[in-house]
């Protein structure tokens, strides 16, 4: 006699099957236009029903297919598991024999150049014998069909899906080549036509529905991530960096040039990554009112170029590096000048003298160097004037915070003064 739990389960299963049947077997429907035009028209409901009837008596005939090792009770009603059980119930479960027959038919169509006709056959192989060598071959061939029919967005997705499912696939090198070519094509199209990001593309199936440039950069990422030690990994990074550089996205360009220098020190693009990275850093600097760490990085990188590539730099390239160093120095001097003027205006003469001295010592060839020397001499003997209108009241109300602030200011002043004066702390800075 069946118990209450088994009766409930049978009822639930009956309801589930009834819902799936009433919905027209939505999980088996082909994607609709614009994602697939011809396939959607060919894969009609009648064709699906015919396929179900032809394969209704098929069964698993090989132990090559292995399902999940664990099937917990709470996973029973998960979407993927429901789909698998439904396919098995209607005769569309895993079947090696059906998959091999479909693969043979697809390969024959592929050799004849009928790529459109081969695609649904390869899909059938993927559906009927998953997690197998057959699926790996079918995924590759289906992606190639999409590529040869100029459906590049679908092809790029298929190549990426293949790598995600078979990380060590034998097609990895060829996948990287295809994805790189597709990305180059999209970048070239966008540079020529300047497609609007939010305007949909509904006519040209060779490029994405939205954001052609963004998809190109993503494809370059796939090349690098999927095959980081492949021949095209550094090419893809350089292509990304150049694309950002041409679009005046200096920070992004700087990131990818830096990534290439760090990850691929033997790359043929190493010198260009240094030269263009130097320009990107300089252009990413937003002015004296913003953080100036990128200028420090640019200074270091300029010195690295001259030291690391003395025999590879042409005379013109060496001249440009020297010119860039001069521009960086001018920017640094201007930053110190703004600070010095700020402190001098506030009558914090000790701090002002520090920055004037730094300009004169570290950037003597800049236009501000002489002016800094003159300013330094003007305020050389002046003492700081406190901007606290009621110093005694401040000391009474908040003595601890004032003491901490004074100590911090003294420590910073001593450090900066030592830098400006050099090794001899008793002598004034020498210009």
N, C-alpha and C positions, 0 to 999 in steps of 0.2 A: 504493500500500500504506500503510495507516495506521500511524503510529508509535506508540511505547509511550505517549507522553503523551496522544495523542488517544484511545487505547483506554481509558486510565485515567480520562479525563474522562467518556467515555460510560458507563463502569461506575458512576462516582460519581453521575452524573445519574440513571441508572436506579434506583440505591439510594435516592436522595433522593426521586424521584417515588413509588417504592413505599412509603416511609415516610409520605409525606404522604397517600397514598391510604388506607393502612392505618389511619391515625389519624383517619379520618373528616373530613379537611379542617378541622382545628381552627381555622384562621385565618378561616374563613367562618361560624363559629357565632355566633349572636346572644348578647348578654350575658344572664346568668341572673338571676332574682329574687334579691334585692329591687331590683336596679338597674333592671330592666325586666320587668314582669309580663306584659302583653299581648303585647309584641313577642316575647318569648321563646317564648310559646305559638304565635304565628302563624308565626314563622320556623322551621319544622321542617326536618328533613333532606330530606324529600320536596320541599318547596317550593324548597329550594336546588338540588336536582338538576334540577327542572323549569326553573328559571331558567338553569342551565348549558346545558341542552339547547336552549332558545329562543335563546340568544345565542351559541351555539357557532360560527356562521358569520359573526359580526360582525367588522368590521375597522375600523381607523383610517381615516377618510375626510377628515380635515382636518389642515392643518399647524399649527393653533392650539396643539395639544398638543406640548410639547417636553420631552423627558426630560433627564437629566443630561448635561452637556456632556462629562464625563469619566467613564469607567468603567474603573477600574484592575482589573487581574487579581486583586489581593488583596481587592477588594470583592465579588467574584463570589458568595461564599458568605455574605455578610451577610444578616441576617434580612429586611430590607426588600426587598433585591434579589431574594431567593428568592421572596418573596411576589408581587412584581410579575411575575416571569417565570412563576410558576405560574398566576396569573390569566390571563396572555396565552395560555398553552398551552391552557387549558380554555375559551377564548373569553370571558373576563371582563376583558380588558385595556381600556385607554382607548378609548372610542368616543363621539364627540360626538353622533352620531345617536341612539344609545340613551339618552344622558344627556338630550338635549333632549326626547325623547319622555316620559321619566320625569318631567322637570320640568313638562311640560304637564299630565300626569296629576296630579301632586302639587298644582299650583296650582289645578286644578279642584276637588280634594277640599278644599283649604284654603278656597276661596270658599264651599263648601257647609257649612263648619263641621266637617268631618270631619277634625279635626286628628290623631287617632290613626291614621287610614288614610293620611294624607299623609306621616307620618314615615318609613316604610320607603321610599317613593318618593324623598324627598329624600336619604335615605342612599344610594340607588342612584345618584343624580346625582353625589354626592360621590365615590363609589367609581369611577364610570365616566369621569369627566372632571375629574380633579384639577388644581389649580393654574390654574384658569380663572375667568372671570367667572361661569360656571354654578355652579361650586362655591361661590363667594362668596354668590350669591343663595340657593343651596340651604341653606348653613349658617345664614344669617339666618332663612329661612323655617322650617327645622327647629327652631331655637331658639324662634321664636315659637309653634310648635305645642306645644312643651314648656311654654312659659310659659302659654298659654291652657288647657292641661290640668292646671295647678297642679303641674307637676313642676319646681318651682323650683330644686332642686339641679342637675338635669340641664340646665335652661335656662341657669343661670348659668355652668356649665362650657362649654356650647355658645357662649354669647356671648363668653366669654374665649378660646376656641379660635379663633373667627372673627377676633378682633383680633390674636392671635398670628400667625396665618397670613397675614392681610391687614392690615398695620399701618396703612395709610391707607385703610381701607375706608370706603365711602360711608355705612355704617350706624353710624359711630362715635358720633355724638350720641345716636341712639336706643338703642344698646347701653348707654351710660352711664346713661340714664334707667331702663332695665329693671333693670340691676344695682343701682342706687341704691334703687329700689322694693323689690326682693327683700331687700336688706340691711336696710332699714327694717322690713319685715315680720318677718324673723327676730329682730331686736332686740326688737321689740314682743312677740313670742311668748315669748322668753326672759325678759323682764322680768315677764311675767304668770305664767309657769309655773315659772321657775327650773329648767330642765332640767339634769339631772346630765350632766356631760361624757362619762363613760364608759358610760352606759347607752344601748344602741342603740335607735334609732327604727325599728320595722319595720312600722308601720301608716300613718303620715302621710307621704305622698310629697311633701308641700309643704315639708317641712323636711329637713335633712340627716340622714344616718344617725347621726352623732355630732357633738357640740359645735356646737349651733345658733348660739350666740353667737360662737364662733370663726370659723365660716363667714361670719357677717354682717360681722365686722370685715375678713375677707379680701375680701369682695365690695366693701366700701368702698375698700379698697386698690386693687382692680382699676379702679374708677371713676377714682381719682386717677392711677394709673400709666398706664392706657391712654389717658386723655384729660386730660393735666395742665393744659391751657389751656381746657378745656371749662367750661361754666356750672356744672357740679356738682362740680368738683374741690375747691373750698374747702368746699362743703357736706359732702362726704364726710369731709374732715379734721375738720371741726367735729363731725360725728356720731361719729366715732371718739373724739375727745377727750372728748366728753360721756359716751359709754358708759363709758370708763375712769374718769371722774370719779365717776359714779354708783356704780361698783363699788369706789370708794375705792382705785383703782390710781393713786396720785398721780403717780408718776414717769412712767408711760405717758401720763397725761393732760397733764402738764407738757410732755412731748415733742411731742405733737400740737398743743397750743395754741401752742407755740413755732414749730412748723413752719408753721402758718397765718400767724403774725405775720411770719415771715421770707419765705415764698414768695408770699403773697397780701396785700400791704399795702393793696390797694384793696378788699378783701373787705368785705361788709356785716357780717361777723361779727368785724371787727377789735377793736372795743371789748370785746365779750364775751370774745374770746380773751385780752385783757389782764386783765380782771377775774377770770375764772375761772382763768387761768394763774397769777395772783398767789395765789389761794387754794390752788391745787394745789402751788405751791412751798412755801408755809408749812406745809401739811400733810405734805409729803414730808420735812420736817426731822424727824430721829429723836431729837434731844436733844443735850445738851452733850457727851455721850460719843462723838458721831459727827462726821463731816466737816461743816463748816458753810458750805461754798461756796454752797449753794442759798439760804441766808439773805442772802448778799451779792447774789445775783441777784434775790431778792425785793425787797430795798431799792431796787435800780436800777429794777426794773419798776414799783414803786409810784410812784416819782418820774416815770417816763415817762407813766404814766396821767394824773397830775395836770397835766403839762405838755402832753401831746399832745391830750387831750380835754377842755379846760376848758369848752367850750360844749355838749358832748354828755352830760356826766355829770349825772345827776339829783342832787338834794340828798341823797337816801338813798344813792346809789352813792358820792358823794364822802365821805359820813360813813363808809361801810364801808371805803373805801380808807384814810382817816385812822386808823380803828380798827385795820386790818391793819398799818399802819406802826407803831403803838404795840405790837402783839403781836410784830412782828419785832424792834423795839428791845429789848423785854423779853427775848426769846430771846438776842439778841446780848450784852446785859449779863450774863445768866446764864452764858454761855460764858466771858466774861472773868473773872467772879467765880470760877468753878470753877478757872480757871488761877491766878488770884491767890492763892486759898486753898491750892492745891497748893504753890506756890512758898513762901508764907509758912510753911506747915507744915514744909517742908524747910529753912527758914531761908535761902532764897535771896531775900533781901529786896529786892534791886535789881529782879529780875524781877517780884516781887509788886507793888512800887510802880508799875511800868509799867502793869500791868493795872488796878490800882485807879484810877490816873489816867485811863486810857482810859474807864472806866465813867463817872467823874464828868464828863469833858469831853464825850464823844460821846453819852451817854444820860442827860442831866441830869433828864429827866422820869420816869425809871423809879424803882421802889421801892428799887433797889439803889444808886442814886446817892449818897444821904446816908450809907449804910453804908460805901460805898467811900471817901468822904472821911474818915470816922472811922478806918477801918482804915489809910489812908495816913498820917494823922497819928500813929498809934500806932507804926508801924515806920519813920517818916521818917528817923530818925538811926541806925538799926541797920545794922550791917555784915554782909555775908554770912558764914556759917559753912560751911567746907568739910565735905563729907560723906565725904571720903577719910580713912580712919583712919590711913593710913601714907603721907603725901604724899612724904616723902623717898625711901622705897622705890620708889614709883611713878615718881619722877623718874629714879631710877637704872636701873630695869628697862626702862622704856619712855618715854624722854624725848621722842622725836619725836611720838608720838601725843598725848601730853599737851600738848605745845606747840600742835599743830594744834587740839585741842579748846579750849584756852584762847583761841586767836585767833578761832575761830568764835564762841565765847560772847561775847567782847568785841565783835566786829562786830555780832552780833545785839542785844546790850545797848545799844550806841551808837545803832543804828537805831531801836529801840523807844523809847529815852529821848528822842531827837529828836522823834519823833512825839508823845509825851506832853507834852513841854515846849513844843512849837510852834516858831516860828522862832528864838526866843532860847534858845540852849542853856545859858546860864549861870544862868537863873532857874528856880526850881522851878515845877511845873505850877500854873496858876491855875484854880481851880474857880468 
